Amino acid sequence: MGLIEQYYAAFNAQDWDVFFALVHGDVVHDLNQRPRESGLDSFRGFMGRMNRSYREQLRDIVVMYSADGSRAAAEYIVDGTYLAADEGLPAATGQTYSLAGGAFFEISEDKIHRITNYYNLTDWIHQVSS
């Protein structure tokens, strides 16, 4: 199993020790339609906020690596439940959602050094507002 597959398997299992062990201490995280964050502490904080507001599982994960292994891309379907309101987003009442997502990765020193996430925020808002 490759690094990115391990990362997503740990995410789905909510095995946060393994999940964070796969990420470089100087990780750069490009959030979907939000400012860039840097450092493992910041990434841990982001995941803490996510886990308070959302319960998610990824499925149909497809991962592609560059020939030299320094970059990867993934696409997947996110199935989730909106548990608690997230800043600037609609109120949470346990709404469920399912949408496509993707990510780009930079890999160095056998760890994930950059994560850039994408999903259709307009679609997500429509699903949790309906």
KOLFI-362748 format. One record per residue (C-alpha): x, y, z; residue number from 1. Coordinates in pm, 1 decimal. Layout:
! residues N
{xx=X; yy=Y; zz=Z; resi=NUM}
...
***
This chain:
! residues 130
{xx=0.0; yy=0.0; zz=0.0; resi=1}
{xx=139.4; yy=338.8; zz=-99.6; resi=2}
{xx=175.6; yy=643.4; zz=124.1; resi=3}
{xx=-142.8; yy=815.1; zz=6.7; resi=4}
{xx=-345.4; yy=494.6; zz=34.9; resi=5}
{xx=-215.1; yy=456.8; zz=393.2; resi=6}
{xx=-313.5; yy=819.2; zz=465.0; resi=7}
{xx=-670.7; yy=764.1; zz=348.3; resi=8}
{xx=-699.2; yy=425.2; zz=520.4; resi=9}
{xx=-592.2; yy=589.3; zz=848.7; resi=10}
{xx=-842.2; yy=871.4; zz=788.5; resi=11}
{xx=-1129.2; yy=628.4; zz=732.1; resi=12}
{xx=-1026.2; yy=426.0; zz=1040.0; resi=13}
{xx=-987.5; yy=747.4; zz=1241.5; resi=14}
{xx=-642.8; yy=620.7; zz=1340.3; resi=15}
{xx=-501.9; yy=965.9; zz=1407.6; resi=16}
{xx=-163.9; yy=841.9; zz=1533.2; resi=17}
{xx=-94.5; yy=670.8; zz=1200.3; resi=18}
{xx=-259.1; yy=952.7; zz=1003.2; resi=19}
{xx=-36.3; yy=1225.5; zz=1149.4; resi=20}
{xx=275.0; yy=1005.4; zz=1139.4; resi=21}
{xx=246.1; yy=1005.2; zz=758.0; resi=22}
{xx=258.1; yy=1385.5; zz=740.4; resi=23}
{xx=581.8; yy=1588.3; zz=739.7; resi=24}
{xx=635.2; yy=1828.1; zz=1031.5; resi=25}
{xx=659.7; yy=2119.5; zz=786.0; resi=26}
{xx=345.5; yy=2020.5; zz=595.3; resi=27}
{xx=179.3; yy=2284.7; zz=381.1; resi=28}
{xx=-198.5; yy=2252.3; zz=366.0; resi=29}
{xx=-398.3; yy=2431.2; zz=98.2; resi=30}
{xx=-756.4; yy=2425.0; zz=220.1; resi=31}
{xx=-1045.0; yy=2436.3; zz=-23.2; resi=32}
{xx=-1136.1; yy=2804.9; zz=-73.1; resi=33}
{xx=-955.5; yy=2907.6; zz=246.4; resi=34}
{xx=-606.6; yy=3035.6; zz=329.4; resi=35}
{xx=-297.7; yy=2813.3; zz=323.5; resi=36}
{xx=-180.8; yy=2674.2; zz=655.9; resi=37}
{xx=167.3; yy=2546.9; zz=742.5; resi=38}
{xx=308.8; yy=2308.3; zz=999.1; resi=39}
{xx=192.6; yy=1987.7; zz=1162.4; resi=40}
{xx=45.4; yy=2169.1; zz=1465.1; resi=41}
{xx=-172.6; yy=2378.4; zz=1235.5; resi=42}
{xx=-277.4; yy=2066.3; zz=1043.2; resi=43}
{xx=-365.1; yy=1890.1; zz=1370.4; resi=44}
{xx=-577.4; yy=2192.1; zz=1465.4; resi=45}
{xx=-753.9; yy=2182.5; zz=1129.7; resi=46}
{xx=-832.5; yy=1812.9; zz=1170.4; resi=47}
{xx=-961.8; yy=1878.2; zz=1522.4; resi=48}
{xx=-1202.6; yy=2139.5; zz=1385.3; resi=49}
{xx=-1306.6; yy=1901.9; zz=1107.5; resi=50}
{xx=-1372.5; yy=1616.4; zz=1348.0; resi=51}
{xx=-1591.6; yy=1839.9; zz=1565.9; resi=52}
{xx=-1806.1; yy=1952.0; zz=1271.6; resi=53}
{xx=-1803.3; yy=1654.4; zz=1034.5; resi=54}
{xx=-1804.0; yy=1276.0; zz=1037.4; resi=55}
{xx=-1671.8; yy=1161.0; zz=698.9; resi=56}
{xx=-1572.2; yy=847.9; zz=514.6; resi=57}
{xx=-1404.0; yy=839.6; zz=175.8; resi=58}
{xx=-1486.9; yy=577.8; zz=-86.2; resi=59}
{xx=-1400.0; yy=500.1; zz=-446.5; resi=60}
{xx=-1051.2; yy=637.0; zz=-384.1; resi=61}
{xx=-822.9; yy=646.6; zz=-688.9; resi=62}
{xx=-458.8; yy=750.9; zz=-638.0; resi=63}
{xx=-205.1; yy=837.3; zz=-907.6; resi=64}
{xx=167.9; yy=894.2; zz=-850.4; resi=65}
{xx=424.4; yy=1077.0; zz=-1061.7; resi=66}
{xx=697.2; yy=858.3; zz=-1210.8; resi=67}
{xx=949.5; yy=971.8; zz=-949.6; resi=68}
{xx=701.6; yy=940.3; zz=-658.5; resi=69}
{xx=740.0; yy=1304.5; zz=-551.3; resi=70}
{xx=381.6; yy=1397.1; zz=-635.2; resi=71}
{xx=45.7; yy=1226.3; zz=-615.1; resi=72}
{xx=-317.2; yy=1303.2; zz=-689.0; resi=73}
{xx=-630.9; yy=1139.5; zz=-558.8; resi=74}
{xx=-999.5; yy=1155.1; zz=-630.4; resi=75}
{xx=-1275.0; yy=1012.3; zz=-415.3; resi=76}
{xx=-1631.7; yy=1041.1; zz=-295.6; resi=77}
{xx=-1688.9; yy=1191.3; zz=50.2; resi=78}
{xx=-1988.8; yy=1059.5; zz=243.0; resi=79}
{xx=-2047.1; yy=1266.6; zz=552.3; resi=80}
{xx=-2265.4; yy=1398.1; zz=829.4; resi=81}
{xx=-2258.3; yy=1763.6; zz=931.5; resi=82}
{xx=-2242.8; yy=1748.1; zz=1312.1; resi=83}
{xx=-2177.0; yy=2104.3; zz=1433.4; resi=84}
{xx=-2177.8; yy=2439.9; zz=1255.4; resi=85}
{xx=-1848.6; yy=2539.5; zz=1096.1; resi=86}
{xx=-1754.2; yy=2908.0; zz=1081.1; resi=87}
{xx=-1926.9; yy=3093.9; zz=798.2; resi=88}
{xx=-2129.3; yy=2790.6; zz=688.5; resi=89}
{xx=-2495.7; yy=2691.0; zz=735.7; resi=90}
{xx=-2627.6; yy=2559.7; zz=1066.6; resi=91}
{xx=-2566.7; yy=2191.3; zz=1134.4; resi=92}
{xx=-2854.8; yy=1960.0; zz=1216.5; resi=93}
{xx=-2702.9; yy=1622.6; zz=1131.2; resi=94}
{xx=-2748.1; yy=1665.4; zz=756.5; resi=95}
{xx=-2584.4; yy=1402.7; zz=536.4; resi=96}
{xx=-2399.9; yy=1471.4; zz=213.6; resi=97}
{xx=-2208.8; yy=1295.1; zz=-61.5; resi=98}
{xx=-1982.3; yy=1471.0; zz=-306.5; resi=99}
{xx=-1673.2; yy=1426.6; zz=-517.4; resi=100}
{xx=-1340.7; yy=1552.5; zz=-389.1; resi=101}
{xx=-979.2; yy=1550.4; zz=-486.5; resi=102}
{xx=-636.2; yy=1623.5; zz=-350.8; resi=103}
{xx=-284.3; yy=1686.7; zz=-472.9; resi=104}
{xx=19.1; yy=1585.9; zz=-271.0; resi=105}
{xx=387.9; yy=1663.0; zz=-259.9; resi=106}
{xx=596.5; yy=1384.3; zz=-105.9; resi=107}
{xx=944.1; yy=1415.4; zz=41.5; resi=108}
{xx=1142.5; yy=1220.2; zz=299.1; resi=109}
{xx=877.0; yy=943.7; zz=271.4; resi=110}
{xx=614.3; yy=1177.8; zz=417.5; resi=111}
{xx=337.9; yy=1399.5; zz=284.3; resi=112}
{xx=485.5; yy=1749.3; zz=258.2; resi=113}
{xx=195.5; yy=1931.5; zz=85.8; resi=114}
{xx=-177.9; yy=1862.9; zz=71.1; resi=115}
{xx=-407.1; yy=2062.2; zz=-156.9; resi=116}
{xx=-775.4; yy=1971.0; zz=-118.7; resi=117}
{xx=-1065.0; yy=2044.1; zz=-351.1; resi=118}
{xx=-1438.8; yy=1983.5; zz=-340.4; resi=119}
{xx=-1739.1; yy=2173.2; zz=-473.4; resi=120}
{xx=-1836.5; yy=2396.7; zz=-181.1; resi=121}
{xx=-2147.6; yy=2525.0; zz=-363.1; resi=122}
{xx=-2273.3; yy=2165.0; zz=-403.9; resi=123}
{xx=-2198.8; yy=2088.7; zz=-37.8; resi=124}
{xx=-2388.1; yy=2400.8; zz=80.0; resi=125}
{xx=-2682.2; yy=2305.6; zz=-142.8; resi=126}
{xx=-2690.1; yy=1953.3; zz=5.2; resi=127}
{xx=-2681.5; yy=2064.4; zz=369.6; resi=128}
{xx=-2928.6; yy=2350.2; zz=310.8; resi=129}
{xx=-3197.1; yy=2141.4; zz=138.9; resi=130}
***
